[in-house]
Amino acid sequence: MAHCLGLTEQLVGVTHECRDPAAVVGLPVVVRPKFDSNQLTQTEIDRLYSDFARRGESPYLVDLDQIERLRPDVVLTQAVCDV
């Protein structure tokens, strides 16, 4: 989203999913899932996301300490998509 708006150079942190453009690789990761999705099947991931949604919990960990250290002016977020 930030890249499409021409703001790539202003990013100070990213999520675990951010790999494009190459300029974001190496930025601090401030959001990651509560589980290792690389070790799970799509069915297992779907079950986990559904379980989190049913409990009204986020499936992600937000590193608030890291965000405070980075001192961003703006934080871009989105809701968790239905799976």
OpenMM code with the backbone's topology and positions (N, CA, C; nanometers):
from openmm import Vec3, app, unit

residues = "MET ALA HIS CYS LEU GLY LEU THR GLU GLN LEU VAL GLY VAL THR HIS GLU CYS ARG ASP PRO ALA ALA VAL VAL GLY LEU PRO VAL VAL VAL ARG PRO LYS PHE ASP SER ASN GLN LEU THR GLN THR GLU ILE ASP ARG LEU TYR SER ASP PHE ALA ARG ARG GLY GLU SER PRO TYR LEU VAL ASP LEU ASP GLN ILE GLU ARG LEU ARG PRO ASP VAL VAL LEU THR GLN ALA VAL CYS ASP VAL".split()
positions = [
    Vec3(0.0835, -0.1179, 0.0000),
    Vec3(0.0000, 0.0000, 0.0000),
    Vec3(0.0892, 0.1259, 0.0000),
    Vec3(0.1865, 0.1297, 0.0906),
    Vec3(0.2745, 0.2464, 0.0976),
    Vec3(0.3546, 0.2627, -0.0319),
    Vec3(0.4000, 0.1526, -0.0884),
    Vec3(0.4775, 0.1587, -0.2130),
    Vec3(0.3924, 0.2185, -0.3247),
    Vec3(0.2681, 0.1755, -0.3353),
    Vec3(0.1787, 0.2276, -0.4397),
    Vec3(0.1555, 0.3776, -0.4242),
    Vec3(0.1682, 0.4270, -0.3024),
    Vec3(0.1510, 0.5703, -0.2767),
    Vec3(0.2825, 0.6475, -0.2891),
    Vec3(0.3904, 0.5761, -0.3261),
    Vec3(0.5203, 0.6404, -0.3418),
    Vec3(0.5906, 0.6686, -0.2096),
    Vec3(0.5576, 0.5916, -0.1068),
    Vec3(0.6104, 0.6180, 0.0269),
    Vec3(0.7123, 0.5137, 0.0751),
    Vec3(0.7623, 0.4316, -0.0128),
    Vec3(0.8530, 0.3234, 0.0258),
    Vec3(0.9714, 0.3741, 0.1076),
    Vec3(1.0301, 0.4837, 0.0674),
    Vec3(1.1487, 0.5357, 0.1357),
    Vec3(1.1185, 0.5855, 0.2769),
    Vec3(0.9921, 0.6077, 0.3080),
    Vec3(0.9558, 0.6579, 0.4404),
    Vec3(0.9190, 0.5472, 0.5382),
    Vec3(0.9137, 0.4223, 0.4913),
    Vec3(0.8783, 0.3113, 0.5792),
    Vec3(0.9892, 0.2856, 0.6816),
    Vec3(0.9477, 0.2574, 0.8048),
    Vec3(1.0456, 0.2257, 0.9095),
    Vec3(1.0264, 0.0843, 0.9634),
    Vec3(0.9140, 0.0201, 0.9310),
    Vec3(0.8862, -0.1155, 0.9757),
    Vec3(0.7832, -0.1791, 0.8845),
    Vec3(0.7780, -0.3124, 0.8882),
    Vec3(0.6891, -0.3867, 0.7991),
    Vec3(0.6290, -0.5066, 0.8725),
    Vec3(0.5404, -0.5775, 0.8042),
    Vec3(0.4880, -0.7029, 0.8579),
    Vec3(0.5741, -0.8186, 0.8077),
    Vec3(0.5469, -0.9359, 0.8599),
    Vec3(0.6195, -1.0565, 0.8188),
    Vec3(0.5978, -1.0890, 0.6717),
    Vec3(0.4917, -1.0371, 0.6112),
    Vec3(0.4580, -1.0670, 0.4726),
    Vec3(0.5281, -0.9765, 0.3715),
    Vec3(0.5822, -0.8645, 0.4150),
    Vec3(0.6378, -0.7648, 0.3232),
    Vec3(0.7716, -0.8093, 0.2663),
    Vec3(0.7728, -0.8317, 0.1350),
    Vec3(0.8960, -0.8722, 0.0658),
    Vec3(0.9171, -0.7953, -0.0648),
    Vec3(0.8201, -0.7123, -0.0984),
    Vec3(0.8241, -0.6410, -0.2259),
    Vec3(0.7731, -0.4999, -0.2037),
    Vec3(0.8450, -0.3993, -0.2491),
    Vec3(0.9668, -0.4034, -0.3295),
    Vec3(1.0883, -0.4438, -0.2453),
    Vec3(1.1962, -0.4708, -0.3120),
    Vec3(1.3178, -0.5166, -0.2434),
    Vec3(1.3648, -0.4178, -0.1370),
    Vec3(1.3300, -0.2908, -0.1517),
    Vec3(1.3747, -0.1882, -0.0561),
    Vec3(1.3209, -0.2125, 0.0849),
    Vec3(1.2136, -0.2909, 0.0999),
    Vec3(1.1577, -0.3145, 0.2342),
    Vec3(1.2222, -0.4340, 0.3035),
    Vec3(1.2913, -0.5175, 0.2273),
    Vec3(1.3575, -0.6336, 0.2862),
    Vec3(1.4669, -0.5826, 0.3801),
    Vec3(1.4646, -0.6306, 0.5024),
    Vec3(1.5628, -0.5870, 0.6001),
    Vec3(1.5094, -0.4827, 0.6972),
    Vec3(1.3923, -0.4239, 0.6668),
    Vec3(1.3314, -0.3332, 0.7636),
    Vec3(1.2825, -0.4138, 0.8834),
    Vec3(1.2749, -0.3534, 1.0003),
    Vec3(1.2276, -0.4263, 1.1175),
    Vec3(1.0858, -0.4807, 1.0971),
    Vec3(1.0657, -0.6048, 1.1372),
    Vec3(0.9324, -0.6666, 1.1311),
    Vec3(0.8608, -0.6340, 1.2615),
    Vec3(0.7463, -0.5667, 1.2500),
    Vec3(0.6734, -0.5239, 1.3699),
    Vec3(0.5429, -0.6011, 1.3909),
    Vec3(0.5050, -0.6816, 1.2928),
    Vec3(0.3845, -0.7652, 1.3045),
    Vec3(0.4157, -0.9024, 1.2479),
    Vec3(0.3806, -1.0058, 1.3259),
    Vec3(0.4012, -1.1431, 1.2786),
    Vec3(0.2887, -1.2307, 1.3329),
    Vec3(0.2628, -1.3441, 1.2689),
    Vec3(0.1565, -1.4324, 1.3183),
    Vec3(0.1976, -1.4992, 1.4500),
    Vec3(0.0997, -1.5434, 1.5239),
    Vec3(0.1235, -1.6130, 1.6508),
    Vec3(0.1635, -1.7587, 1.6286),
    Vec3(0.1772, -1.7986, 1.5033),
    Vec3(0.2146, -1.9360, 1.4697),
    Vec3(0.3019, -1.9334, 1.3455),
    Vec3(0.3781, -2.0388, 1.3213),
    Vec3(0.4661, -2.0477, 1.2047),
    Vec3(0.3882, -2.1067, 1.0878),
    Vec3(0.3391, -2.0190, 1.0010),
    Vec3(0.2575, -2.0648, 0.8882),
    Vec3(0.3380, -2.1441, 0.7862),
    Vec3(0.4704, -2.1333, 0.7886),
    Vec3(0.5539, -2.2092, 0.6948),
    Vec3(0.5510, -2.3586, 0.7236),
    Vec3(0.5127, -2.3958, 0.8436),
    Vec3(0.5116, -2.5362, 0.8836),
    Vec3(0.3716, -2.5978, 0.8778),
    Vec3(0.2732, -2.5228, 0.8255),
    Vec3(0.1339, -2.5683, 0.8279),
    Vec3(0.0760, -2.5788, 0.6881),
    Vec3(-0.0246, -2.6632, 0.6753),
    Vec3(-0.0972, -2.6727, 0.5482),
    Vec3(-0.1987, -2.5581, 0.5427),
    Vec3(-0.2539, -2.5340, 0.4251),
    Vec3(-0.3569, -2.4306, 0.4104),
    Vec3(-0.4786, -2.4620, 0.4974),
    Vec3(-0.5126, -2.5890, 0.5093),
    Vec3(-0.6258, -2.6301, 0.5929),
    Vec3(-0.5980, -2.5989, 0.7400),
    Vec3(-0.4759, -2.6257, 0.7852),
    Vec3(-0.4402, -2.5968, 0.9245),
    Vec3(-0.4404, -2.4466, 0.9519),
    Vec3(-0.3904, -2.3684, 0.8561),
    Vec3(-0.3906, -2.2227, 0.8705),
    Vec3(-0.5340, -2.1717, 0.8775),
    Vec3(-0.6199, -2.2214, 0.7910),
    Vec3(-0.7605, -2.1815, 0.7911),
    Vec3(-0.8250, -2.2126, 0.9257),
    Vec3(-0.7967, -2.3296, 0.9800),
    Vec3(-0.8533, -2.3684, 1.1104),
    Vec3(-0.8058, -2.2736, 1.2203),
    Vec3(-0.6760, -2.2428, 1.2199),
    Vec3(-0.6218, -2.1515, 1.3209),
    Vec3(-0.6854, -2.0133, 1.3114),
    Vec3(-0.6937, -1.9580, 1.1893),
    Vec3(-0.7556, -1.8269, 1.1724),
    Vec3(-0.9015, -1.8295, 1.2170),
    Vec3(-0.9714, -1.9356, 1.1827),
    Vec3(-1.1115, -1.9487, 1.2246),
    Vec3(-1.1234, -1.9562, 1.3763),
    Vec3(-1.0328, -2.0287, 1.4403),
    Vec3(-1.0328, -2.0382, 1.5869),
    Vec3(-1.0087, -1.9017, 1.6508),
    Vec3(-0.9123, -1.8263, 1.5990),
    Vec3(-0.8862, -1.6920, 1.6519),
    Vec3(-1.0096, -1.6029, 1.6346),
    Vec3(-1.0701, -1.6083, 1.5157),
    Vec3(-1.1882, -1.5252, 1.4892),
    Vec3(-1.3028, -1.5616, 1.5825),
    Vec3(-1.3229, -1.6892, 1.6047),
    Vec3(-1.4314, -1.7354, 1.6920),
    Vec3(-1.4120, -1.6838, 1.8351),
    Vec3(-1.2860, -1.6745, 1.8770),
    Vec3(-1.2555, -1.6249, 2.0122),
    Vec3(-1.2466, -1.4723, 2.0175),
    Vec3(-1.2560, -1.4072, 1.9014),
    Vec3(-1.2455, -1.2616, 1.8964),
    Vec3(-1.1041, -1.2125, 1.9199),
    Vec3(-1.0061, -1.2952, 1.8847),
    Vec3(-0.8650, -1.2614, 1.9046),
    Vec3(-0.7959, -1.2390, 1.7714),
    Vec3(-0.6892, -1.1632, 1.7760),
    Vec3(-0.6062, -1.1443, 1.6574),
    Vec3(-0.5094, -1.2614, 1.6444),
    Vec3(-0.4852, -1.3086, 1.5226),
    Vec3(-0.3853, -1.4132, 1.5018),
    Vec3(-0.2430, -1.3571, 1.4920),
    Vec3(-0.2284, -1.2262, 1.5166),
    Vec3(-0.0987, -1.1614, 1.5004),
    Vec3(-0.0447, -1.1046, 1.6309),
    Vec3(0.0872, -1.0991, 1.6389),
    Vec3(0.1571, -1.0327, 1.7479),
    Vec3(0.2097, -0.9001, 1.6944),
    Vec3(0.1811, -0.7933, 1.7652),
    Vec3(0.2298, -0.6611, 1.7278),
    Vec3(0.3397, -0.6242, 1.8269),
    Vec3(0.4574, -0.5946, 1.7760),
    Vec3(0.5716, -0.5611, 1.8602),
    Vec3(0.5658, -0.4113, 1.8954),
    Vec3(0.4902, -0.3810, 1.9992),
    Vec3(0.4710, -0.2414, 2.0385),
    Vec3(0.6013, -0.1755, 2.0823),
    Vec3(0.6884, -0.2499, 2.1480),
    Vec3(0.8172, -0.1936, 2.1880),
    Vec3(0.8980, -0.1490, 2.0655),
    Vec3(0.9002, -0.2342, 1.9642),
    Vec3(0.9726, -0.2001, 1.8407),
    Vec3(0.9088, -0.0788, 1.7735),
    Vec3(0.7773, -0.0746, 1.7689),
    Vec3(0.7088, 0.0400, 1.7070),
    Vec3(0.7431, 0.1680, 1.7825),
    Vec3(0.7446, 0.1625, 1.9141),
    Vec3(0.7817, 0.2807, 1.9930),
    Vec3(0.9244, 0.3248, 1.9626),
    Vec3(1.0162, 0.2295, 1.9487),
    Vec3(1.1559, 0.2634, 1.9167),
    Vec3(1.1670, 0.3275, 1.7781),
    Vec3(1.0863, 0.2789, 1.6836),
    Vec3(1.0920, 0.3299, 1.5460),
    Vec3(1.0273, 0.4677, 1.5318),
    Vec3(0.9370, 0.5004, 1.6233),
    Vec3(0.8708, 0.6306, 1.6271),
    Vec3(0.8084, 0.6723, 1.4935),
    Vec3(0.7222, 0.5899, 1.4355),
    Vec3(0.6596, 0.6280, 1.3081),
    Vec3(0.5641, 0.7461, 1.3275),
    Vec3(0.5487, 0.8255, 1.2225),
    Vec3(0.4520, 0.9350, 1.2236),
    Vec3(0.3115, 0.8828, 1.1966),
    Vec3(0.3028, 0.7781, 1.1141),
    Vec3(0.1756, 0.7194, 1.0726),
    Vec3(0.1889, 0.5684, 1.0757),
    Vec3(0.0839, 0.4999, 1.1174),
    Vec3(0.0822, 0.3539, 1.1138),
    Vec3(-0.0309, 0.3109, 1.0220),
    Vec3(0.0036, 0.2345, 0.9183),
    Vec3(-0.0957, 0.1819, 0.8247),
    Vec3(-0.1361, 0.0425, 0.8702),
    Vec3(-0.2659, 0.0172, 0.8784),
    Vec3(-0.3150, -0.1124, 0.9220),
    Vec3(-0.4277, -0.1582, 0.8311),
    Vec3(-0.4708, -0.2810, 0.8525),
    Vec3(-0.5881, -0.3331, 0.7852),
    Vec3(-0.6525, -0.4376, 0.8756),
    Vec3(-0.7776, -0.4642, 0.8508),
    Vec3(-0.8476, -0.5683, 0.9252),
    Vec3(-0.7985, -0.7039, 0.8773),
    Vec3(-0.8165, -0.8051, 0.9602),
    Vec3(-0.7816, -0.9411, 0.9200),
    Vec3(-0.8849, -0.9867, 0.8167),
    Vec3(-0.8358, -1.0354, 0.7046),
    Vec3(-0.9240, -1.0811, 0.5976),
    Vec3(-0.9893, -1.2137, 0.6353),
    Vec3(-1.1114, -1.2349, 0.5897),
    Vec3(-1.1763, -1.3638, 0.6070),
    Vec3(-1.1033, -1.4687, 0.5252),
    Vec3(-1.0908, -1.5877, 0.5830),
    Vec3(-1.0287, -1.6982, 0.5097),
    Vec3(-1.1315, -1.8051, 0.4849),
] * unit.nanometer
topology = app.Topology()
chain = topology.addChain("A")
for resn in residues:
    res = topology.addResidue(resn, chain)
    for name in ("N", "CA", "C"):
        topology.addAtom(name, app.Element.getBySymbol(name[0]), res)
